[in-house]
Amino acid sequence: MKKIILLLLILSLPLVGMNLVGLSPFDLKANVQVGTGIAAKLACSGRYLSGFDAQQVVADIASYSPAAQLLAIDYDDAEQTASASLFGLGATQAKFRPGIGCTLVRAGSEQLDEIQVPKMQQSLQPWPQGSMVNSLDNGAQSQLEKMLVKDNDEGLQTRSLLVVRNGSIISEAYAEGFSPQTPLMGWSMAKTLSAIMLGHLAHSDDLAMDEANLFVEWAQDERRNITLHQLLQMSSGLDFSEVYAPGSDATRMLFVAASASGVAKASALIHAPGSHFSYSSGTANLLSEVFVNRTGGAQSAVDTLHNEILAPMAMAHTTLELDANGVFMGSSNIYSSTRDWARLGLLMLQKGELNGHRIVSEQWVEQATSPNSSDNERAYGYQVWLNEGDKALRWPDLPADAYAFTGNRGQRVMIIPSQQTLIVRMGWSSVGYPDNVRFPQLLAL
């Protein structure tokens, strides 16, 4: 029994790179749920979205905890499911559906079988309109390839690097086994797409950033005063625990609950809305529920995302996954090719317009990249991290106007407006990624 408890504790080490607190060696059920939940989810998406083999999947999961290698992971390619258990305990299954990715099997999740996803064909036009890249700079390309090798010689597990300057890809490099078409897990970079989705509805006059009274469950208490603007800036005042330990808000939201947004929606208000910044993945899933509600349900939300955002941007290799209730997992569960990540960055760099389509307004991009008005941490906009806004620059060796989409394991889309440059880095670094060292070197190209 002691051996099993030890293994469960090892398995439940921090799952998305945040602080480890609150572990209980006696809460075996929570430990097992979290361990098998993340394993089933990553195995399903890794195999059926990214096309990874079983060895790569296990290696990715094991980077969070070596005990992951003790899990039994089984695939059913006919049903496109992945199941995980630990010594027969805590069996958890995730199911893949084309266009909407993998969802943990929970009560009611079968409703997702009915969702129809619009088809998207990518043209052979030059990037970003299509898949052709003929703008590489030989010198920059050589240096980027050397940086990729250096990254991986140092154990950083970089899977791709890409640089866009003046609207064109000037260099891109991929590690063995990865390609320009491989959808890669963005983790919290999903938050930025979630913000853009709401920005699109604002551009279409379907909502306003200062709207409040967002959920029926909040109508009878002070939470009705929380605005979209405050949710986007992570200053809602809600008591959501961004701690990645078994039984915490964050792990229940991602790996246990049928409704990801429901966990944060039940949070109490502990700060006056707008007064205090607190990073919260739960907040991002609330934004996803607003999007789904405002567009008219899961099918309409999928249609809007694909027809009005992804297709005009030619993002043919991007999947934003759903929870069992049909709400986007807008905090974390996004898979996108490196070139698609660059398209999303270019949309922001070009102030809301891409491929001749205006997705969000120029004013919205300005709001999204402006510091918030909290009393503790201001260098955060609409689900993006800003270089300036606090006393010191976040990345002191980058221009002050830089801002980034970021995700666990060192996922980055770094945007530098003053140099009309953006950099994408995708990988699986358990030790973090040295952006402030590497990215200035890339700017020098």
KADA-V379885 format. One record per residue. N is the residue number from 1. PHI is phi in whole degrees, -180 to 180 (999 if undefined). PSI is psi in whole degrees, -180 to 180 (* if undefined). D_CENTER is the distance of its C-alpha to the mean C-alpha in whole Angstrom. Layout:
# KADA-V379885
N & PHI & PSI & D_CENTER
N & PHI & PSI & D_CENTER
This chain:
# KADA-V379885
1 & 999 & -41 & 37
2 & -62 & -38 & 36
3 & -64 & -42 & 35
4 & -65 & -43 & 33
5 & -60 & -43 & 31
6 & -61 & -44 & 31
7 & -64 & -40 & 29
8 & -66 & -37 & 27
9 & -65 & -43 & 26
10 & -62 & -43 & 25
11 & -61 & -31 & 23
12 & -97 & 27 & 21
13 & -62 & 164 & 20
14 & -52 & 129 & 17
15 & -92 & -26 & 14
16 & -130 & 33 & 11
17 & 79 & 17 & 13
18 & -100 & -172 & 15
19 & -72 & 144 & 18
20 & -97 & 112 & 21
21 & -146 & 159 & 23
22 & 82 & 10 & 25
23 & -68 & 138 & 25
24 & -121 & 120 & 28
25 & -67 & -10 & 30
26 & -98 & -12 & 32
27 & -90 & 68 & 28
28 & -65 & -37 & 28
29 & -61 & -46 & 27
30 & -65 & -41 & 24
31 & -59 & -45 & 24
32 & -67 & -44 & 24
33 & -57 & -46 & 22
34 & -68 & -46 & 19
35 & -63 & -48 & 20
36 & -75 & -27 & 20
37 & -66 & -49 & 17
38 & -68 & -35 & 15
39 & -66 & -47 & 17
40 & -63 & -42 & 18
41 & -66 & -51 & 14
42 & -67 & -35 & 13
43 & -66 & -45 & 17
44 & -62 & -52 & 17
45 & -68 & -38 & 14
46 & -62 & -42 & 15
47 & -77 & -48 & 18
48 & -96 & -15 & 18
49 & -103 & -53 & 15
50 & -86 & -18 & 15
51 & 77 & 25 & 19
52 & -77 & 153 & 19
53 & -84 & 172 & 22
54 & -61 & -34 & 23
55 & -66 & -43 & 23
56 & -65 & -41 & 20
57 & -61 & -48 & 18
58 & -63 & -40 & 21
59 & -62 & -41 & 20
60 & -65 & -45 & 16
61 & -67 & -40 & 17
62 & -66 & -19 & 20
63 & -67 & -20 & 18
64 & -87 & -32 & 17
65 & -161 & 126 & 21
66 & -58 & -27 & 24
67 & -68 & -11 & 25
68 & -60 & -25 & 22
69 & -70 & -12 & 25
70 & -87 & -11 & 27
71 & -72 & 147 & 25
72 & -94 & 117 & 26
73 & -116 & 122 & 24
74 & -121 & 140 & 25
75 & -113 & 142 & 25
76 & -120 & 97 & 26
77 & -69 & -25 & 26
78 & -68 & -43 & 28
79 & -92 & -9 & 26
80 & 55 & 58 & 23
81 & -127 & 156 & 22
82 & -130 & 135 & 21
83 & -124 & 145 & 23
84 & -135 & 143 & 23
85 & -151 & 164 & 25
86 & -125 & 108 & 27
87 & 53 & 37 & 31
88 & 83 & -1 & 31
89 & -97 & 150 & 29
90 & 62 & 36 & 26
91 & -56 & 125 & 26
92 & -131 & 139 & 22
93 & -125 & 143 & 21
94 & -124 & 142 & 18
95 & -119 & 136 & 19
96 & -93 & 137 & 18
97 & -131 & 127 & 19
98 & -55 & 132 & 19
99 & 90 & -24 & 16
100 & -125 & 3 & 14
101 & 75 & -151 & 14
102 & -104 & 139 & 14
103 & -133 & 137 & 15
104 & -62 & 136 & 17
105 & -74 & 116 & 21
106 & -136 & 168 & 22
107 & -56 & 126 & 25
108 & 92 & -9 & 24
109 & -68 & -15 & 21
110 & -64 & -19 & 24
111 & -61 & -24 & 24
112 & -68 & -20 & 21
113 & -61 & -24 & 23
114 & -84 & -12 & 25
115 & -73 & 131 & 22
116 & -103 & 129 & 23
117 & -105 & 127 & 20
118 & -57 & 140 & 22
119 & -78 & 145 & 23
120 & -136 & 126 & 22
121 & -111 & 132 & 24
122 & -93 & 132 & 23
123 & -80 & 174 & 26
124 & -95 & 15 & 28
125 & -68 & 164 & 28
126 & -61 & 146 & 27
127 & -60 & 140 & 23
128 & -91 & -2 & 21
129 & -69 & -31 & 23
130 & -145 & -157 & 23
131 & -99 & -4 & 23
132 & -83 & 129 & 26
133 & -120 & 109 & 26
134 & -130 & 29 & 29
135 & -117 & 16 & 28
136 & -67 & 140 & 28
137 & -98 & 123 & 30
138 & -58 & -43 & 32
139 & -66 & -47 & 32
140 & -64 & -38 & 28
141 & -63 & -43 & 27
142 & -62 & -43 & 30
143 & -67 & -38 & 28
144 & -67 & -41 & 25
145 & -62 & -39 & 26
146 & -66 & -38 & 27
147 & -66 & -39 & 24
148 & -61 & -44 & 22
149 & -63 & -45 & 26
150 & -61 & -45 & 26
151 & -53 & -49 & 22
152 & -79 & -25 & 23
153 & -65 & -29 & 26
154 & -91 & 7 & 25
155 & 80 & 18 & 23
156 & -83 & -10 & 20
157 & 52 & 50 & 18
158 & -77 & 130 & 17
159 & -100 & -28 & 16
160 & -160 & 151 & 17
161 & -135 & 141 & 18
162 & -150 & 139 & 18
163 & -125 & 130 & 20
164 & -113 & 131 & 21
165 & -134 & 133 & 24
166 & 52 & 39 & 26
167 & 85 & 2 & 24
168 & -128 & 148 & 24
169 & -75 & 118 & 23
170 & -100 & -17 & 25
171 & -163 & 145 & 24
172 & -154 & 143 & 21
173 & -144 & 144 & 22
174 & -132 & 138 & 20
175 & -72 & 163 & 21
176 & -59 & 133 & 23
177 & 95 & -4 & 22
178 & -126 & 150 & 19
179 & -140 & 173 & 20
180 & -61 & -18 & 19
181 & -98 & -6 & 18
182 & -72 & 118 & 16
183 & -71 & 126 & 12
184 & -118 & 143 & 10
185 & -65 & 126 & 7
186 & -98 & -10 & 4
187 & 47 & -122 & 3
188 & -72 & -5 & 3
189 & -66 & -16 & 4
190 & -59 & -30 & 3
191 & -59 & -39 & 6
192 & -67 & -42 & 8
193 & -62 & -39 & 8
194 & -59 & -41 & 9
195 & -65 & -43 & 11
196 & -63 & -36 & 13
197 & -60 & -42 & 13
198 & -71 & -36 & 15
199 & -61 & -35 & 17
200 & -66 & -42 & 18
201 & -65 & -35 & 20
202 & -65 & -41 & 21
203 & -63 & -31 & 23
204 & -86 & 6 & 24
205 & 63 & 28 & 26
206 & -94 & -10 & 24
207 & -164 & 171 & 23
208 & -130 & 148 & 24
209 & -66 & -22 & 22
210 & -95 & 12 & 24
211 & -65 & 143 & 25
212 & -128 & -168 & 25
213 & 52 & 56 & 26
214 & -84 & -26 & 23
215 & -135 & 143 & 24
216 & -58 & -38 & 27
217 & -64 & -17 & 26
218 & -101 & -1 & 26
219 & -64 & -26 & 29
220 & -103 & 10 & 32
221 & -141 & -177 & 31
222 & -68 & -14 & 29
223 & -65 & -18 & 26
224 & -63 & -17 & 27
225 & -87 & -7 & 27
226 & -69 & 131 & 23
227 & -101 & 163 & 22
228 & -58 & -41 & 19
229 & -55 & -44 & 20
230 & -72 & -38 & 19
231 & -63 & -43 & 16
232 & -63 & -34 & 15
233 & -92 & 8 & 16
234 & 59 & 35 & 15
235 & -124 & 37 & 19
236 & -70 & -28 & 20
237 & 89 & 3 & 22
238 & -76 & 147 & 21
239 & -90 & 69 & 21
240 & -102 & 130 & 18
241 & -92 & 109 & 18
242 & -87 & 57 & 15
243 & -119 & 131 & 17
244 & -102 & 81 & 16
245 & -140 & 153 & 19
246 & -54 & 131 & 21
247 & 89 & -8 & 22
248 & -75 & 167 & 19
249 & -55 & -48 & 17
250 & -66 & -43 & 14
251 & -74 & -35 & 15
252 & -63 & -41 & 17
253 & -62 & -47 & 14
254 & -84 & -34 & 12
255 & -126 & 2 & 15
256 & -131 & -54 & 18
257 & -69 & 148 & 18
258 & -73 & -33 & 19
259 & -112 & 108 & 17
260 & -65 & -43 & 14
261 & -69 & -24 & 15
262 & -64 & -29 & 18
263 & -67 & -49 & 18
264 & -70 & -33 & 17
265 & -64 & -27 & 20
266 & -85 & -2 & 22
267 & -70 & 145 & 22
268 & -81 & 162 & 25
269 & -92 & 123 & 25
270 & -120 & -9 & 26
271 & -134 & 153 & 26
272 & -62 & 131 & 27
273 & -53 & 132 & 24
274 & 91 & -10 & 24
275 & -92 & -25 & 25
276 & -137 & 125 & 23
277 & -81 & 132 & 19
278 & -148 & 112 & 18
279 & -60 & 129 & 14
280 & -148 & 111 & 13
281 & -67 & -27 & 10
282 & -61 & -37 & 12
283 & -60 & -42 & 13
284 & -63 & -37 & 10
285 & -73 & -27 & 11
286 & -64 & -41 & 14
287 & -62 & -38 & 13
288 & -64 & -40 & 12
289 & -67 & -38 & 16
290 & -59 & -44 & 17
291 & -62 & -47 & 16
292 & -65 & -43 & 17
293 & -63 & -44 & 21
294 & -71 & -30 & 21
295 & -87 & -12 & 21
296 & 107 & 21 & 23
297 & 117 & 177 & 21
298 & -61 & -48 & 19
299 & -64 & -45 & 21
300 & -65 & -36 & 21
301 & -66 & -43 & 18
302 & -63 & -43 & 17
303 & -61 & -45 & 20
304 & -64 & -46 & 19
305 & -58 & -47 & 15
306 & -76 & -47 & 17
307 & -78 & -31 & 20
308 & -107 & -13 & 20
309 & -124 & -62 & 17
310 & -68 & -47 & 15
311 & -64 & -47 & 19
312 & -60 & -28 & 21
313 & -90 & 0 & 18
314 & 62 & 33 & 19
315 & -90 & 75 & 15
316 & -82 & -8 & 17
317 & -121 & 45 & 15
318 & -130 & 133 & 11
319 & -133 & 123 & 11
320 & -105 & 114 & 9
321 & -79 & 161 & 10
322 & -110 & 157 & 12
323 & -87 & -179 & 14
324 & -66 & -20 & 18
325 & -90 & 1 & 19
326 & 85 & 22 & 17
327 & -108 & 136 & 15
328 & -57 & 140 & 11
329 & -84 & 68 & 9
330 & -71 & -5 & 7
331 & -83 & -29 & 6
332 & -153 & -34 & 4
333 & -95 & 77 & 5
334 & -131 & 137 & 5
335 & -123 & 127 & 8
336 & -150 & 145 & 10
337 & -69 & 160 & 13
338 & -59 & -41 & 13
339 & -67 & -33 & 16
340 & -70 & -39 & 13
341 & -59 & -40 & 11
342 & -65 & -37 & 14
343 & -61 & -43 & 15
344 & -65 & -40 & 13
345 & -65 & -39 & 14
346 & -68 & -33 & 17
347 & -56 & -46 & 17
348 & -70 & -42 & 16
349 & -62 & -34 & 19
350 & -94 & 22 & 21
351 & 59 & 41 & 21
352 & 99 & 4 & 20
353 & -126 & 139 & 22
354 & -152 & 138 & 21
355 & 55 & 32 & 23
356 & 81 & 6 & 26
357 & -115 & 132 & 24
358 & -91 & 115 & 23
359 & -93 & -42 & 19
360 & -135 & 162 & 19
361 & -78 & 157 & 22
362 & -62 & -38 & 23
363 & -63 & -39 & 24
364 & -64 & -42 & 20
365 & -62 & -40 & 19
366 & -63 & -44 & 22
367 & -63 & -42 & 21
368 & -64 & -28 & 17
369 & -108 & 19 & 18
370 & -104 & 147 & 21
371 & -59 & 151 & 21
372 & -82 & 175 & 21
373 & -108 & 24 & 24
374 & -69 & 170 & 24
375 & -95 & 4 & 26
376 & -134 & -32 & 24
377 & -153 & 108 & 21
378 & -102 & -12 & 21
379 & -84 & 56 & 19
380 & -150 & 130 & 16
381 & -104 & -132 & 16
382 & -87 & 85 & 14
383 & 61 & 31 & 10
384 & -137 & 147 & 11
385 & -91 & 133 & 13
386 & -104 & 149 & 17
387 & -74 & -38 & 20
388 & -115 & 161 & 22
389 & 139 & -27 & 23
390 & -109 & -175 & 24
391 & -63 & -37 & 27
392 & -119 & 153 & 26
393 & -69 & 143 & 24
394 & -67 & -41 & 20
395 & -121 & 88 & 21
396 & -63 & -21 & 25
397 & -97 & 9 & 25
398 & -112 & 157 & 23
399 & -55 & 148 & 25
400 & -61 & -27 & 24
401 & -85 & 5 & 22
402 & -66 & 147 & 19
403 & -149 & 163 & 16
404 & -148 & 147 & 12
405 & -87 & 134 & 9
406 & -133 & 154 & 8
407 & -149 & 160 & 6
408 & -54 & 152 & 8
409 & 70 & 22 & 11
410 & 80 & 25 & 12
411 & -71 & 134 & 9
412 & -147 & 137 & 10
413 & -124 & 104 & 11
414 & -99 & 127 & 15
415 & -117 & 128 & 17
416 & -124 & 90 & 20
417 & -57 & -39 & 22
418 & -64 & -20 & 26
419 & -115 & 10 & 26
420 & 46 & 46 & 24
421 & -133 & 144 & 22
422 & -138 & 151 & 18
423 & -128 & 132 & 17
424 & -113 & 133 & 14
425 & -132 & 124 & 14
426 & -120 & 140 & 12
427 & -174 & -160 & 13
428 & -148 & 57 & 14
429 & -89 & 115 & 15
430 & -76 & -15 & 17
431 & -103 & 9 & 19
432 & 86 & 166 & 16
433 & -121 & 134 & 16
434 & -81 & 68 & 19
435 & -55 & -43 & 18
436 & -69 & -14 & 21
437 & -98 & -49 & 23
438 & -72 & -44 & 22
439 & -68 & -38 & 21
440 & -60 & -34 & 24
441 & -64 & -39 & 26
442 & -70 & -35 & 24
443 & -63 & -33 & 25
444 & -69 & -14 & 28
445 & -67 & * & 28
